[in-house]
Amino acid sequence: MSVIWEKGVHAGIIDPSRFVAITSTNAAKIYNLFPRKGVIAVGSDADIVIWNANETRTISAKTHHQAVDFNVFEGMTCHGVPEYVIVNGRVCVDEGQLRVAEGHGRFIETPVFPPYVYDPEKYITLLTEHKNGTVEQNTQNFQKIHLEQYSCETPTFPESVVNTPSCRGARPEGQRNIQESTFSVSGMCT
């Protein structure tokens, strides 16, 4: 979450409300857990993160509570740190210190076909058409259904210090674009 805050909110690309949507609400919808998760409301689980946007921390595998000895973000300094994490009404992180009891967690089923991702009726139609069409036709059908259902205006972002490639662009001289290459391991061109 700190990396998303650093590269999104702190860089001026997204606002704090969008940060909450990305890290909580939309994730709960994708995993078909909304409104049980991803919202503060009556009947929802009491999962809350108290966020300190002004504090900084340096990411390191040495300070993680995970069984790995590396981190792809090793040494990165991020603004935004969770001060308190409350899960099911219990404080699990208190001023950066992990305070959990073994056996406190529980399995939560994630039902398939969340409506946030795709409409089950259109998905079933697409699967039925798959038997009668080619891969290219089915891909186009899926893209058409997806664009019809979830189309929205393309967001515009302010200029930022963050440089993230978002589409295919010109390649520096001497580099090969593998996605457009005709190279094949089998020796046959596609």
C-alpha positions in Angstrom: 0.0 0.0 0.0 2.9 2.3 0.7 4.2 1.9 -2.8 0.8 2.8 -4.3 0.6 5.8 -2.0 4.1 6.9 -3.0 3.8 6.5 -6.7 0.1 7.5 -6.9 -1.0 10.0 -4.2 2.3 11.5 -3.2 3.3 11.9 -6.9 0.0 13.7 -7.6 -1.4 11.1 -10.0 -4.4 10.0 -7.9 -6.2 11.5 -4.9 -6.7 9.7 -1.5 -10.2 8.6 -2.3 -9.0 6.8 -5.5 -6.2 5.2 -3.3 -8.9 3.8 -1.0 -10.9 2.5 -4.0 -7.8 0.8 -5.6 -6.5 -0.8 -2.4 -9.8 -1.7 -0.7 -13.2 -1.2 -2.4 -12.3 -2.4 -5.9 -10.2 -5.3 -4.6 -13.2 -6.5 -2.6 -15.4 -6.2 -5.6 -13.0 -8.1 -7.8 -12.8 -11.0 -5.3 -16.6 -10.8 -4.9 -16.4 -9.9 -1.2 -18.1 -6.5 -1.4 -20.0 -5.3 0.7 -18.6 -7.6 3.4 -15.2 -6.2 2.8 -14.1 -2.9 1.2 -16.6 -0.6 2.9 -17.2 0.8 6.3 -20.9 0.1 6.9 -23.3 -1.7 9.2 -23.0 -5.5 8.6 -19.6 -5.3 7.0 -16.4 -6.7 8.7 -14.7 -4.2 11.0 -11.4 -4.0 8.9 -9.9 -0.5 9.1 -6.5 0.9 8.4 -5.5 4.2 10.0 -3.1 5.8 7.5 -0.4 8.3 8.3 0.4 10.1 5.0 3.2 12.2 6.5 5.4 9.4 7.9 8.1 7.7 5.7 9.6 4.3 5.8 12.3 2.5 3.8 11.2 -0.9 2.5 13.4 -3.8 3.5 13.1 -7.6 3.6 14.7 -7.4 7.1 11.7 -5.6 8.6 8.9 -7.7 6.9 6.8 -10.2 8.6 7.1 -12.7 5.8 9.1 -15.8 5.2 11.2 -14.3 2.3 14.7 -12.8 2.3 14.3 -10.4 -0.6 12.0 -7.6 -1.8 11.8 -6.1 -5.2 11.3 -2.7 -3.6 14.3 -3.1 -1.3 15.7 0.3 -0.2 12.8 2.3 -1.6 11.6 5.2 0.7 7.9 5.6 0.7 5.6 8.3 2.2 2.5 6.8 3.8 2.5 4.2 6.6 -0.3 2.3 8.3 -0.2 3.3 11.9 -3.0 1.0 13.1 -4.8 -1.9 11.4 -8.0 -3.2 12.9 -9.2 -6.6 11.7 -12.6 -7.8 12.8 -12.6 -5.3 15.6 -9.1 -6.3 16.9 -6.0 -4.2 16.7 -3.5 -6.2 14.7 -0.9 -3.4 14.0 -0.2 -0.8 16.7 2.2 2.0 15.7 4.0 -0.3 13.3 4.2 -3.3 15.7 2.5 -6.5 14.6 0.2 -7.8 17.3 -1.7 -10.9 16.2 -2.7 -14.2 17.8 -2.2 -17.5 16.1 -5.6 -18.9 15.0 -7.3 -15.5 14.8 -7.7 -15.7 11.0 -10.4 -17.5 9.2 -11.2 -18.7 5.7 -13.6 -16.5 3.7 -15.0 -18.1 0.5 -14.7 -16.0 -2.7 -17.6 -16.9 -5.0 -16.8 -17.1 -8.7 -18.0 -14.7 -11.4 -18.1 -11.4 -9.5 -20.5 -9.0 -11.3 -17.8 -6.2 -11.0 -15.6 -8.1 -13.4 -18.1 -9.6 -15.7 -21.8 -10.2 -16.2 -22.4 -14.0 -15.8 -25.1 -14.0 -18.5 -22.8 -12.4 -21.1 -20.0 -14.6 -20.0 -22.1 -17.8 -20.5 -23.1 -16.5 -23.9 -19.5 -15.9 -24.8 -18.6 -19.5 -23.7 -21.4 -20.8 -25.9 -20.2 -18.8 -28.9 -16.7 -20.1 -28.3 -17.6 -23.5 -29.5 -18.8 -22.1 -32.9 -16.1 -19.4 -33.5 -12.4 -19.0 -34.0 -10.1 -17.8 -31.2 -9.8 -14.4 -32.9 -13.6 -14.0 -33.1 -14.1 -15.0 -29.5 -11.4 -12.6 -28.4 -13.1 -9.8 -30.3 -16.5 -10.8 -28.8 -15.1 -10.8 -25.3 -13.4 -7.4 -25.8 -16.7 -6.0 -27.3 -18.7 -7.3 -24.3 -16.1 -5.9 -21.9 -16.0 -2.5 -23.5 -19.8 -2.2 -23.7 -20.3 -3.1 -20.0 -17.3 -1.3 -18.5 -16.6 1.6 -20.8 -15.6 4.8 -19.2 -13.7 7.9 -20.0 -10.0 7.5 -20.2 -8.6 9.3 -17.1 -6.2 12.1 -17.7 -3.4 12.5 -15.2 -1.3 15.6 -14.3 2.4 15.7 -15.2 4.4 13.8 -12.7 7.8 12.7 -11.7 6.7 9.1 -12.1 7.6 7.6 -15.4 5.6 4.5 -16.1 5.1 3.2 -19.6 1.5 2.8 -20.4 1.5 1.7 -24.0 3.7 0.5 -26.8 6.0 3.3 -27.8 9.0 3.7 -30.1 11.8 1.4 -29.2 15.4 2.7 -28.8 17.5 1.9 -31.8 18.9 -1.6 -31.7 16.2 -3.1 -29.4 13.7 -5.7 -30.7 10.0 -5.6 -30.0 9.4 -9.2 -29.1 5.6 -8.8 -29.2 5.7 -8.0 -32.9 8.5 -10.5 -33.8 7.9 -13.4 -36.1 10.4 -15.5 -34.2 9.1 -19.0 -33.3 10.8 -21.7 -31.2 9.2 -24.4 -33.4 10.8 -22.8 -36.5 7.4 -21.9 -38.0 6.3 -18.3 -38.4 2.9 -17.4 -37.1 
